[in-house]
Amino acid sequence: MGNYRNFTLTTYFVAQATATITEEELEKQLDFILKHMRLDKVYLEPWRGLLASAEQVEMCKKVFNRHGIKVAGGITTVIPTPEGDKPKARLFETFCYNDPKMRAKLREVTHFIGEHFDEFIIDDFFFTNCMCPECVKEKNAFNKAHGIKSGWQEYRLDLLKRISQEDMIAPAKEANPNIKITIKYPNWAESYQETGYNPKEQRELFDNIYTGTETRDPVSTDQHLPRYLSYSLMTYFENMWPGHNGGGWFDTFDMHITEHYLEQAYLTAFSRPKELMLFCFQSIYDNMFTPSLGFQLDKLDEVMDKAGKPVGITCYLPDNCQGEDNIQDFLGMAGLPIVCSPYFPENEDQIMLTRSSAYDPDVIEKLEKYLSKKGGNVLVTTGFWEAVGEKGYDLTSIRLRGRKISANRYRVESAATKGHPTYSFPYSDKPVTLPVAEFRNNSTWAVVKASSDEESYGILLRDDYCDGHIWTIAAPDAFPDYYRMPSPVLSRIRQALPVNGIWFEGPSRISLFAYDNDSFIVYPYVMDNVQREDILVHVKGAKALEEFPKHFPMADSRIEPLYTEGDDAVFKLSAMPGVFKIYSIVR
């Protein structure tokens, strides 16, 4: 890899600095960064609304090469309004791709990049939100020609495909036929199609893809991205185009808690990326986050030595889908090991379907075939059943009729292997608002319920179909309400869907990351009211665990079971917020 065994450490150098920095100042800033971490590569940007001179680009390349740092190019497709022109109806100075002046500038810039680099990456502004009169006219003409009643999605998907070919790839390859071009996709995957991001077709055009894994502060920022996304979105793009996901890209912005910055790095690394991208060079210079991350990079490298390929419950997110945005990530933060894919996971033992999955018009037929042939476990959200409607009536007696329930008392049925199940009745401090999943008694069975006075409502429901099992989970109005559910509720959900025979008893806001080499990582998030917890991890067929890093340097790394329960060995593990550990299973 480079200076680290499991990933290449990279950063991004923005055009405003490329255009103005002196050699002396660049050496000074680089000295600070190299004091704290071992940088392998930099993406040097000549354009971000202004174009750096060839002399400045070559000077910066020379400095980085002098330190043994590989240099690639970069571009951010923003542009100010040309002098004398009327401002466009757009956000963030994104390009209007119906403006001849703007398109000409883009071709000039990409040709320039081809002259100076053998590879470059496109930052995640390669989309359009322009609604100027010309864009409205072109959209209306496209929709009419293609029989589309309304909306921007199909027009912008087609537009950005053409711009990718004509204004990005062609000029760069004219200047350098061997240049490799990577397109970076942002963290807002559920919105790609609305602004023209088109992975379905762009992955046929570009050489590689890259993943935005920045989650920042989920409370105070506009996007409200759960931190598990730093892991799950990486798995989505790796499964989309195996071997071509260049890395994960996160930044220092919109956060004030050091651990929140570091967690982006941890979860990105847990996904086994080729590169860890620190955006940007200018923001990690003279920043207290930098020494902290540098200290943790070696620990991450050591932990990932022991990890295999990420595995989990595969959430099916077809191209251009939208619905129940990020619900899989909130469940990931509640302890379900979830990975994502744009392809129906017909060969996986456990899969997840959400309202987004219903974007595939053939999803019910695929699900029926999966249950008949594979016979695996399927986790289905209430939003999925609502979206597929009558098409799903052959698979479950559940019906969604728009009713809601707000409750904080629960009933949890044990998974009895012999005799009758037992029940527990936990409660939480605050109520959760859930859809009422009506079902027919003794056709569908409710394993976990929420109760209100004399009535109860399913949270986790089971249907058996052929050799498979369908587990329906109620999706609360606010997905973070999963965090409010008491430990016995979440533990029973995890028990129904173990990955590699692993699940744990414990509260929310602890993630379990599973790998195909009999190893797993436990990570508790740094969040309000999260404390150190002892959790009980169930591992089927295990004799012991090997812990790394060890709890104390002098301690034995081998952990014996607390007790056994059937085929399960149960281990008591300490979960400290902000501390990651990997465990290897001894069979």
HELIX and SHEET records of a PDB file:
HELIX    1   1 ALA A   15  THR A   20  1                                   6    
HELIX    2   2 GLU A   23  HIS A   36  1                                  14    
HELIX    3   3 ALA A   54  ARG A   66  1                                  13    
HELIX    4   4 PRO A  100  HIS A  116  1                                  17    
HELIX    5   5 PRO A  133  ALA A  145  1                                  13    
HELIX    6   6 GLN A  153  ILE A  163  1                                  11    
HELIX    7   7 SER A  164  ILE A  169  3                                   6    
HELIX    8   8 ALA A  170  ALA A  175  1                                   6    
HELIX    9   9 ALA A  189  SER A  191  5                                   3    
HELIX   10  10 TYR A  192  THR A  195  1                                   4    
HELIX   11  11 PRO A  199  GLN A  202  1                                   4    
HELIX   12  12 LEU A  229  MET A  240  1                                  12    
HELIX   13  13 THR A  258  PHE A  270  1                                  13    
HELIX   14  14 PHE A  281  ILE A  284  1                                   4    
HELIX   15  15 PHE A  289  MET A  304  1                                  16    
HELIX   16  16 ILE A  327  GLY A  332  1                                   6    
HELIX   17  17 ARG A  355  TYR A  359  5                                   5    
HELIX   18  18 VAL A  363  LYS A  373  1                                  11    
HELIX   19  19 THR A  382  VAL A  388  1                                   7    
HELIX   20  20 GLY A  389  GLY A  392  5                                   4    
HELIX   21  21 PHE A  479  ARG A  484  5                                   6    
HELIX   22  22 SER A  487  ALA A  496  1                                  10    
SHEET    1   A 9 THR A   8  PHE A  13  0                                        
SHEET    2   A 9 LYS A  41  TRP A  47  1                                        
SHEET    3   A 9 LYS A  70  ILE A  75  1                                        
SHEET    4   A 9 GLU A 119  ILE A 122  1                                        
SHEET    5   A 9 LYS A 180  TYR A 185  1                                        
SHEET    6   A 9 ASN A 208  GLY A 212  1                                        
SHEET    7   A 9 ASN A 245  ASP A 251  1                                        
SHEET    8   A 9 GLU A 275  PHE A 279  1                                        
SHEET    9   A 9 THR A   8  PHE A  13  1                                        
SHEET    1   B 6 PRO A 310  VAL A 311  0                                        
SHEET    2   B 6 ILE A 510  TYR A 515 -1                                        
SHEET    3   B 6 SER A 519  PRO A 524 -1                                        
SHEET    4   B 6 LYS A 581  VAL A 586 -1                                        
SHEET    5   B 6 ALA A 544  PHE A 548 -1                                        
SHEET    6   B 6 ARG A 558  ILE A 559 -1                                        
SHEET    1   C 9 ILE A 338  SER A 341  0                                        
SHEET    2   C 9 ILE A 313  TYR A 316  1                                        
SHEET    3   C 9 GLN A 350  LEU A 353  1                                        
SHEET    4   C 9 ASN A 377  THR A 381  1                                        
SHEET    5   C 9 GLY A 468  ILE A 473  1                                        
SHEET    6   C 9 GLU A 455  TYR A 465 -1                                        
SHEET    7   C 9 TRP A 445  SER A 452 -1                                        
SHEET    8   C 9 ARG A 399  GLU A 413 -1                                        
SHEET    9   C 9 TYR A 423  SER A 424 -1                                        
SHEET    1   D 9 ILE A 338  SER A 341  0                                        
SHEET    2   D 9 ILE A 313  TYR A 316  1                                        
SHEET    3   D 9 GLN A 350  LEU A 353  1                                        
SHEET    4   D 9 ASN A 377  THR A 381  1                                        
SHEET    5   D 9 GLY A 468  ILE A 473  1                                        
SHEET    6   D 9 GLU A 455  TYR A 465 -1                                        
SHEET    7   D 9 TRP A 445  SER A 452 -1                                        
SHEET    8   D 9 ARG A 399  GLU A 413 -1                                        
SHEET    9   D 9 TYR A 427  GLU A 438 -1                                        
SHEET    1   E 4 ILE A 502  GLU A 505  0                                        
SHEET    2   E 4 GLU A 533  LYS A 540 -1                                        
SHEET    3   E 4 ASP A 568  ALA A 575 -1                                        
SHEET    4   E 4 TYR A 563  GLU A 565 -1                                        
END                                                                             
